């Protein structure tokens, strides 16, 4: 993988981290209000926060040392927002897989049979591989 693609993927992950901080605050407030609509710890929906973290700003300066014109900024914001929403969906898929698996087989991995452990590891690996591939595709779009 080339350096620019790695930087673009890291940039997108920073966008997710920033948005998750906002999302976590909203979820915590809902918990304080005894909101019974909690879902897999992520709240009702993705929070989209496009302000850059200090690390994201560093990455952006490395990716676009000459800056970006207004049209490219609008495209970048669109790609960031789409990635944040997609990452949220993938994280929910992972959480739902874990919840269902643990409900069926318990929480103690040491008690899993070899088949159950393989099913657990393969299920997580598939979700993680999908997330990696989709993040890479979004990074390519960031760089386009």
Backbone as a printed PyTorch tensor [residue, N CA C, xyz], in Angstrom:
tensor([[[  0.8630,  -1.1820,   0.0000],
         [  0.0000,   0.0000,   0.0000],
         [  0.9010,   1.2340,   0.0000]],

        [[  0.5490,   2.2390,  -0.7840],
         [  1.4120,   3.4100,  -0.8500],
         [  1.1580,   4.3420,   0.3360]],

        [[  2.0960,   5.2340,   0.5740],
         [  2.0230,   6.1220,   1.7340],
         [  0.7900,   7.0140,   1.7120]],

        [[  0.4420,   7.5470,   0.5520],
         [ -0.7280,   8.4300,   0.4650],
         [ -2.0090,   7.6930,   0.8290]],

        [[ -2.1240,   6.4630,   0.3960],
         [ -3.3180,   5.6780,   0.7150],
         [ -3.3900,   5.3980,   2.2170]],

        [[ -2.2720,   5.0750,   2.8150],
         [ -2.2260,   4.8570,   4.2700],
         [ -2.5980,   6.1360,   5.0140]],

        [[ -2.0700,   7.2740,   4.5600],
         [ -2.4140,   8.5560,   5.1840],
         [ -3.9000,   8.8550,   5.0370]],

        [[ -4.4550,   8.5800,   3.8650],
         [ -5.8790,   8.8380,   3.6250],
         [ -6.7420,   7.9380,   4.5080]],

        [[ -6.3480,   6.6830,   4.6840],
         [ -7.0960,   5.7960,   5.5760],
         [ -7.0240,   6.3080,   7.0220]],

        [[ -5.8530,   6.7300,   7.4430],
         [ -5.7040,   7.2720,   8.7970],
         [ -6.5490,   8.5400,   8.9600]],

        [[ -6.5900,   9.3540,   7.9250],
         [ -7.4060,  10.5750,   7.9490],
         [ -8.8770,  10.2150,   8.1500]],

        [[ -9.3710,   9.2140,   7.4200],
         [-10.7620,   8.8000,   7.5540],
         [-11.0410,   8.2350,   8.9470]],

        [[-10.0910,   7.5000,   9.4950],
         [-10.2910,   6.9640,  10.8390],
         [-10.3480,   8.0900,  11.8700]],

        [[ -9.5760,   9.1350,  11.6760],
         [ -9.6510,  10.2950,  12.5700],
         [-11.0370,  10.9320,  12.5140]],

        [[-11.6270,  10.9620,  11.3190],
         [-12.9870,  11.4990,  11.1880],
         [-13.9610,  10.6530,  12.0020]],

        [[-13.7710,   9.3430,  11.9710],
         [-14.6270,   8.4550,  12.7610],
         [-14.4010,   8.7060,  14.2480]],

        [[-13.1470,   8.8040,  14.6660],
         [-12.8550,   9.0380,  16.0910],
         [-13.5090,  10.3230,  16.5800]],

        [[-13.4050,  11.3860,  15.7880],
         [-13.9840,  12.6810,  16.1640],
         [-15.4930,  12.5690,  16.2870]],

        [[-16.1070,  11.9120,  15.3350],
         [-17.5590,  11.7590,  15.3580],
         [-18.0000,  10.8550,  16.4980]],

        [[-17.2160,   9.8360,  16.7840],
         [-17.5640,   8.9360,  17.8810],
         [-17.5250,   9.6420,  19.2350]],

        [[-16.6410,  10.6030,  19.3780],
         [-16.5960,  11.3660,  20.6310],
         [-17.9160,  12.1110,  20.8280]],

        [[-18.4300,  12.7050,  19.7660],
         [-19.7200,  13.3990,  19.8240],
         [-20.8350,  12.3890,  20.0780]],

        [[-20.7610,  11.2720,  19.3940],
         [-21.7750,  10.2260,  19.5350],
         [-21.7840,   9.6750,  20.9600]],

        [[-20.6220,   9.4650,  21.5430],
         [-20.5320,   8.9340,  22.9020],
         [-21.1460,   9.8990,  23.9090]],

        [[-20.9180,  11.1860,  23.7070],
         [-21.5120,  12.1730,  24.6120],
         [-23.0290,  12.1180,  24.5350]],

        [[-23.5700,  12.0010,  23.3210],
         [-25.0170,  11.9080,  23.1590],
         [-25.5810,  10.6430,  23.7720]],

        [[-24.8610,   9.5410,  23.6410],
         [-25.3020,   8.2770,  24.2290],
         [-25.2810,   8.3600,  25.7420]],

        [[-24.2360,   8.9750,  26.2880],
         [-24.1500,   9.1140,  27.7390],
         [-25.2990,   9.9660,  28.2680]],

        [[-25.6320,  11.0350,  27.5740],
         [-26.7500,  11.8730,  28.0020],
         [-28.0630,  11.1140,  27.9230]],

        [[-28.2370,  10.2850,  26.9000],
         [-29.4500,   9.4790,  26.7800],
         [-29.5380,   8.4820,  27.9290]],

        [[-28.4050,   7.9260,  28.3270],
         [-28.3960,   6.9910,  29.4530],
         [-28.7800,   7.6980,  30.7420]],

        [[-28.2890,   8.9170,  30.9110],
         [-28.6600,   9.6900,  32.1050],
         [-30.1500,   9.9690,  32.1410]],

        [[-30.7310,  10.1140,  30.9640],
         [-32.1620,  10.3970,  30.8800],
         [-32.9860,   9.1070,  30.9140]],

        [[-32.3200,   7.9700,  31.1940],
         [-32.9940,   6.6710,  31.2270],
         [-33.6840,   6.3530,  29.9150]],

        [[-33.0440,   6.7310,  28.8240],
         [-33.5710,   6.4450,  27.4870],
         [-33.4720,   4.9440,  27.2430]],

        [[-34.5690,   4.2960,  27.0240],
         [-34.6010,   2.8450,  26.8400],
         [-34.3170,   2.4320,  25.4020]],

        [[-33.9890,   3.3650,  24.5310],
         [-33.7770,   3.0840,  23.1140],
         [-32.3130,   2.7480,  22.7930]],

        [[-31.4870,   2.5190,  23.8220],
         [-30.0720,   2.2320,  23.5850],
         [-29.9080,   1.0090,  22.6960]],

        [[-28.9530,   1.1090,  21.7710],
         [-28.7010,   0.0050,  20.8580],
         [-27.2050,  -0.2060,  20.7290]],

        [[-26.7380,  -1.3370,  21.1530],
         [-25.3440,  -1.7860,  21.0140],
         [-24.3140,  -0.7320,  21.4110]],

        [[-24.6640,   0.1370,  22.3170],
         [-23.7080,   1.0980,  22.8310],
         [-23.3710,   2.2420,  21.9010]],

        [[-23.9570,   2.2790,  20.7240],
         [-23.6200,   3.3080,  19.7500],
         [-24.6920,   4.3810,  19.6230]],

        [[-25.7650,   4.2730,  20.3900],
         [-26.8380,   5.2360,  20.2460],
         [-27.7270,   4.8880,  19.0720]],

        [[-28.6150,   5.7900,  18.7530],
         [-29.6160,   5.5270,  17.7190],
         [-29.0580,   5.6280,  16.3010]],

        [[-28.0540,   6.4750,  16.0900],
         [-27.5220,   6.6760,  14.7430],
         [-26.1300,   7.2780,  14.8280]],

        [[-25.4660,   7.2840,  13.6990],
         [-24.1230,   7.8660,  13.6330],
         [-24.1960,   9.3670,  13.8480]],

        [[-23.2120,   9.8840,  14.5600],
         [-23.0420,  11.3360,  14.6780],
         [-22.0110,  11.7310,  13.6260]],

        [[-22.3280,  12.7420,  12.8510],
         [-21.4070,  13.2100,  11.8110],
         [-20.7860,  14.5110,  12.2870]],

        [[-19.4890,  14.4660,  12.5560],
         [-18.7470,  15.6420,  12.9910],
         [-17.5530,  15.7720,  12.0640]],

        [[-17.5320,  16.8300,  11.2650],
         [-16.4910,  16.9730,  10.2500],
         [-15.3680,  17.9250,  10.6450]],

        [[-15.4050,  18.4760,  11.8530],
         [-14.2620,  19.2540,  12.3170],
         [-13.0870,  18.3020,  12.4890]],

        [[-11.8960,  18.7570,  12.1440],
         [-10.7360,  17.8900,  12.1810],
         [-10.1020,  17.8570,  13.5660]],

        [[ -9.6610,  16.6730,  13.9510],
         [ -8.8400,  16.5500,  15.1490],
         [ -7.4660,  17.1300,  14.8170]],

        [[ -6.6510,  17.4150,  15.8160],
         [ -5.2850,  17.8700,  15.5070],
         [ -4.5260,  16.8620,  14.6330]],

        [[ -4.7000,  15.5710,  14.9050],
         [ -4.0270,  14.5490,  14.0960],
         [ -4.5600,  14.5540,  12.6650]],

        [[ -5.8760,  14.7100,  12.4890],
         [ -6.4490,  14.7660,  11.1400],
         [ -5.9140,  15.9730,  10.3770]],

        [[ -5.7280,  17.0960,  11.0570],
         [ -5.1700,  18.2800,  10.4140],
         [ -3.7360,  18.0180,   9.9560]],

        [[ -2.9510,  17.3430,  10.7870],
         [ -1.5860,  16.9710,  10.3930],
         [ -1.6050,  16.0810,   9.1450]],

        [[ -2.4930,  15.0910,   9.1610],
         [ -2.6010,  14.1840,   8.0140],
         [ -3.0350,  14.9350,   6.7580]],

        [[ -3.9950,  15.8410,   6.9000],
         [ -4.4720,  16.6270,   5.7560],
         [ -3.3390,  17.4760,   5.1790]],

        [[ -2.5150,  18.0460,   6.0400],
         [ -1.4000,  18.8650,   5.5610],
         [ -0.3680,  18.0120,   4.8150]],

        [[ -0.2290,  16.7600,   5.2310],
         [  0.6720,  15.8520,   4.5050],
         [  0.0630,  15.4160,   3.1690]],

        [[ -1.2420,  15.1750,   3.1750],
         [ -1.9210,  14.7280,   1.9610],
         [ -2.0460,  15.8410,   0.9230]],

        [[ -2.3440,  17.0450,   1.3920],
         [ -2.5840,  18.1740,   0.4860],
         [ -1.7550,  19.3830,   0.9270]],

        [[ -0.4390,  19.3060,   0.7530],
         [  0.4170,  20.3980,   1.2270],
         [  0.1060,  21.7390,   0.5680]],

        [[ -0.4540,  21.7050,  -0.6270],
         [ -0.8210,  22.9410,  -1.3250],
         [ -2.2360,  23.3970,  -1.0200]],

        [[ -2.9300,  22.6810,  -0.1510],
         [ -4.3140,  23.0170,   0.1660],
         [ -5.2790,  22.4260,  -0.8510]],

        [[ -6.5510,  22.7010,  -0.6610],
         [ -7.6100,  22.2010,  -1.5420],
         [ -8.5000,  23.3510,  -1.9660]],

        [[ -9.0200,  23.2600,  -3.1920],
         [ -9.9810,  24.2780,  -3.6120],
         [-11.3630,  23.9160,  -3.0510]],

        [[-12.2930,  24.8290,  -3.1640],
         [-13.6240,  24.6600,  -2.5850],
         [-14.3500,  23.4160,  -3.0600]],

        [[-14.2250,  23.0970,  -4.3280],
         [-14.8770,  21.9040,  -4.8630],
         [-14.3230,  20.6240,  -4.2600]],

        [[-13.0140,  20.5740,  -4.1040],
         [-12.3730,  19.3980,  -3.4910],
         [-12.7330,  19.2910,  -2.0200]],

        [[-12.8550,  20.4250,  -1.3390],
         [-13.2520,  20.3930,   0.0730],
         [-14.6600,  19.8320,   0.1940]],

        [[-15.5620,  20.2420,  -0.6800],
         [-16.9390,  19.7330,  -0.6460],
         [-16.9520,  18.2260,  -0.8990]],

        [[-16.1570,  17.7610,  -1.8410],
         [-16.0690,  16.3260,  -2.1100],
         [-15.5070,  15.5910,  -0.9070]],

        [[-14.4690,  16.1450,  -0.3200],
         [-13.8510,  15.5360,   0.8520],
         [-14.8500,  15.4280,   2.0010]],

        [[-15.6120,  16.4730,   2.2380],
         [-16.6150,  16.4580,   3.3070],
         [-17.6800,  15.3820,   3.0290]],

        [[-18.0680,  15.2310,   1.7730],
         [-19.0550,  14.2100,   1.4080],
         [-18.5050,  12.8140,   1.6660]],

        [[-17.2650,  12.5800,   1.2530],
         [-16.6440,  11.2670,   1.4470],
         [-16.4680,  10.9880,   2.9380]],

        [[-16.0440,  11.9820,   3.6950],
         [-15.8800,  11.8010,   5.1410],
         [-17.2100,  11.4250,   5.7890]],

        [[-18.2540,  12.1640,   5.4720],
         [-19.5690,  11.8970,   6.0740],
         [-20.0580,  10.4970,   5.7080]],

        [[-19.8870,  10.1130,   4.4450],
         [-20.3170,   8.7810,   4.0110],
         [-19.5250,   7.6950,   4.7300]],

        [[-18.2110,   7.9320,   4.9060],
         [-17.4010,   6.9320,   5.5950],
         [-17.8050,   6.8240,   7.0650]],

        [[-18.0450,   7.9290,   7.7180],
         [-18.4490,   7.9000,   9.1260],
         [-19.7340,   7.0790,   9.2830]],

        [[-20.6970,   7.3040,   8.4080],
         [-21.9460,   6.5450,   8.4670],
         [-21.7080,   5.0680,   8.1900]],

        [[-20.8680,   4.7640,   7.2070],
         [-20.6120,   3.3700,   6.8650],
         [-19.8550,   2.6630,   7.9790]],

        [[-18.8630,   3.3390,   8.5700],
         [-18.1110,   2.7390,   9.6750],
         [-19.0470,   2.4640,  10.8500]],

        [[-19.9760,   3.3740,  11.0970],
         [-20.9630,   3.1720,  12.1580],
         [-21.7820,   1.9050,  11.8750]],

        [[-22.2110,   1.7320,  10.6350],
         [-22.9960,   0.5450,  10.2630],
         [-22.1730,  -0.7340,  10.4300]],

        [[-20.9100,  -0.6890,  10.0440],
         [-20.0490,  -1.8550,  10.2010],
         [-19.8110,  -2.1710,  11.6740]],

        [[-19.6540,  -1.1520,  12.4950],
         [-19.4770,  -1.3750,  13.9300],
         [-20.7320,  -1.9610,  14.5540]],

        [[-21.8900,  -1.5080,  14.0950],
         [-23.1530,  -2.0850,  14.5830],
         [-23.2600,  -3.5510,  14.1600]],

        [[-22.8600,  -3.8470,  12.9210],
         [-22.8750,  -5.2350,  12.4520],
         [-21.9790,  -6.0950,  13.3370]],

        [[-20.7930,  -5.5960,  13.6630],
         [-19.8630,  -6.3210,  14.5370],
         [-20.4930,  -6.5240,  15.9190]],

        [[-21.0780,  -5.4600,  16.4650],
         [-21.7010,  -5.5690,  17.7880],
         [-22.8580,  -6.5630,  17.7820]],

        [[-23.6650,  -6.5490,  16.7360],
         [-24.7950,  -7.4770,  16.6530],
         [-24.3020,  -8.9180,  16.5210]],

        [[-23.2520,  -9.1230,  15.7380],
         [-22.6610, -10.4540,  15.6320],
         [-22.1960, -10.9310,  17.0000]],

        [[-21.4540, -10.0780,  17.7130],
         [-20.9490, -10.4570,  19.0350],
         [-22.0810, -10.7580,  20.0080]],

        [[-23.0880,  -9.9150,  20.0120],
         [-24.2220, -10.1120,  20.9200],
         [-24.9160, -11.4430,  20.6280]],

        [[-25.1940, -11.7110,  19.3620],
         [-25.8750, -12.9550,  18.9920],
         [-25.0050, -14.1690,  19.3090]],

        [[-23.7220, -14.0620,  19.0220],
         [-22.8320, -15.1940,  19.2680],
         [-22.7360, -15.4680,  20.7620]],

        [[-22.5720, -14.4250,  21.5370],
         [-22.4590, -14.6000,  22.9890],
         [-23.7620, -15.0930,  23.6070]],

        [[-24.8710, -14.6690,  23.0570],
         [-26.1590, -15.1580,  23.5470],
         [-26.2790, -16.6600,  23.2930]],

        [[-25.7970, -17.1050,  22.1530],
         [-25.8850, -18.5140,  21.7930],
         [-24.8390, -19.3780,  22.4930]],

        [[-23.6370, -18.8180,  22.7490],
         [-22.5330, -19.6450,  23.2310],
         [-21.8940, -19.1750,  24.5310]],

        [[-22.3350, -18.0630,  25.0840],
         [-21.7470, -17.5470,  26.3140],
         [-20.6130, -16.5740,  26.0410]],

        [[-20.1190, -15.9720,  27.1050],
         [-19.0870, -14.9430,  27.0000],
         [-17.6660, -15.4990,  27.1160]],

        [[-17.5160, -16.6710,  27.7000],
         [-16.1960, -17.2170,  27.9980],
         [-15.6300, -17.9540,  26.7900]],

        [[-14.7120, -17.3240,  26.0880],
         [-14.1060, -17.9400,  24.9100],
         [-13.3970, -19.2440,  25.2510]],

        [[-12.9210, -19.3550,  26.4890],
         [-12.2270, -20.5920,  26.8900],
         [-13.1770, -21.7910,  26.8760]],

        [[-14.4790, -21.5230,  26.9830],
         [-15.4710, -22.6040,  26.9850],
         [-15.9650, -22.9520,  25.5830]],

        [[-15.5610, -22.2020,  24.5780],
         [-16.0020, -22.4870,  23.2080],
         [-15.3550, -23.7770,  22.7120]],

        [[-16.1230, -24.5310,  21.9380],
         [-15.5350, -25.6840,  21.2460],
         [-14.6340, -25.1430,  20.1340]],

        [[-13.8630, -26.0330,  19.5520],
         [-12.9950, -25.6170,  18.4380],
         [-13.8260, -25.0470,  17.2940]],

        [[-14.9790, -25.6560,  17.0240],
         [-15.8630, -25.1770,  15.9530],
         [-16.4450, -23.8110,  16.2860]],

        [[-16.8560, -23.6390,  17.5380],
         [-17.4120, -22.3510,  17.9510],
         [-16.3560, -21.2550,  17.8870]],

        [[-15.1640, -21.5700,  18.3300],
         [-14.0830, -20.5900,  18.2780],
         [-13.7710, -20.2060,  16.8400]],

        [[-13.7510, -21.1730,  15.9470],
         [-13.5090, -20.8900,  14.5290],
         [-14.6300, -20.0220,  13.9590]],

        [[-15.8810, -20.3360,  14.3100],
         [-17.0220, -19.5290,  13.8480],
         [-16.9080, -18.0940,  14.3540]],

        [[-16.5290, -17.9350,  15.6110],
         [-16.3530, -16.6200,  16.2330],
         [-15.2600, -15.8390,  15.5020]],

        [[-14.1070, -16.4460,  15.3650],
         [-12.9680, -15.7670,  14.7340],
         [-13.2290, -15.4660,  13.2660]],

        [[-13.8430, -16.4060,  12.5560],
         [-14.1580, -16.1860,  11.1420],
         [-15.1970, -15.0920,  10.9590]],

        [[-16.1950, -15.0450,  11.8380],
         [-17.2090, -13.9930,  11.7600],
         [-16.6140, -12.6070,  11.9530]],

        [[-15.7640, -12.4670,  12.9690],
         [-15.1050, -11.1760,  13.1970],
         [-14.1430, -10.8350,  12.0650]],

        [[-13.4090, -11.8270,  11.5840],
         [-12.4570, -11.5850,  10.4930],
         [-13.1820, -11.1050,   9.2390]],

        [[-14.3330, -11.6660,   8.9570],
         [-15.0880, -11.2560,   7.7600],
         [-15.5600,  -9.8120,   7.8830]],

        [[-16.0690,  -9.4510,   9.0430],
         [-16.5240,  -8.0690,   9.2550],
         [-15.3380,  -7.1130,   9.1750]],

        [[-14.2300,  -7.4810,   9.7910],
         [-13.0430,  -6.6200,   9.7720],
         [-12.4630,  -6.4930,   8.3640]],

        [[-12.4660,  -7.5790,   7.5990],
         [-11.9620,  -7.5230,   6.2210],
         [-12.8490,  -6.6140,   5.3690]],

        [[-14.1510,  -6.6930,   5.5870],
         [-15.0670,  -5.8200,   4.8460],
         [-14.8030,  -4.3580,   5.2060]],

        [[-14.6070,  -4.0850,   6.4900],
         [-14.3180,  -2.7110,   6.9220],
         [-13.0130,  -2.2190,   6.3090]],

        [[-11.9900,  -3.0630,   6.3090],
         [-10.7040,  -2.6750,   5.7130],
         [-10.8560,  -2.3570,   4.2300]],

        [[-11.5640,  -3.2160,   3.5080],
         [-11.7330,  -3.0120,   2.0660],
         [-12.5280,  -1.7420,   1.7800]],

        [[-13.5750,  -1.5070,   2.5470],
         [-14.3950,  -0.3130,   2.3170],
         [-13.6630,   0.9630,   2.7260]],

        [[-12.8690,   0.9000,   3.7910],
         [-12.0710,   2.0680,   4.1880],
         [-11.0430,   2.3930,   3.1140]],

        [[-10.4410,   1.3450,   2.5570],
         [ -9.4580,   1.5330,   1.4850],
         [-10.1160,   2.1750,   0.2620]],

        [[-11.3180,   1.7170,  -0.0870],
         [-12.0360,   2.2980,  -1.2310],
         [-12.3790,   3.7580,  -0.9630]],

        [[-12.7790,   4.0660,   0.2630],
         [-13.0820,   5.4670,   0.6000],
         [-11.8080,   6.3020,   0.5520]],

        [[-10.6820,   5.7270,   0.9620],
         [ -9.4060,   6.4530,   0.9160],
         [ -9.0260,   6.7630,  -0.5310]],

        [[ -9.2650,   5.8120,  -1.4150],
         [ -8.9970,   6.0660,  -2.8430],
         [ -9.8460,   7.2310,  -3.3230]],

        [[-11.0890,   7.2820,  -2.8760],
         [-11.9800,   8.3900,  -3.2660],
         [-11.4900,   9.7210,  -2.6840]],

        [[-10.9620,   9.6800,  -1.4680],
         [-10.3950,  10.8850,  -0.8460],
         [ -9.2660,  11.4330,  -1.6920]],

        [[ -8.4810,  10.5430,  -2.2470],
         [ -7.3030,  10.9590,  -3.0080],
         [ -7.6060,  11.3190,  -4.4540]],

        [[ -8.7770,  10.9510,  -4.9360],
         [ -9.1100,  11.1710,  -6.3530],
         [ -9.2150,  12.6510,  -6.6800]]])
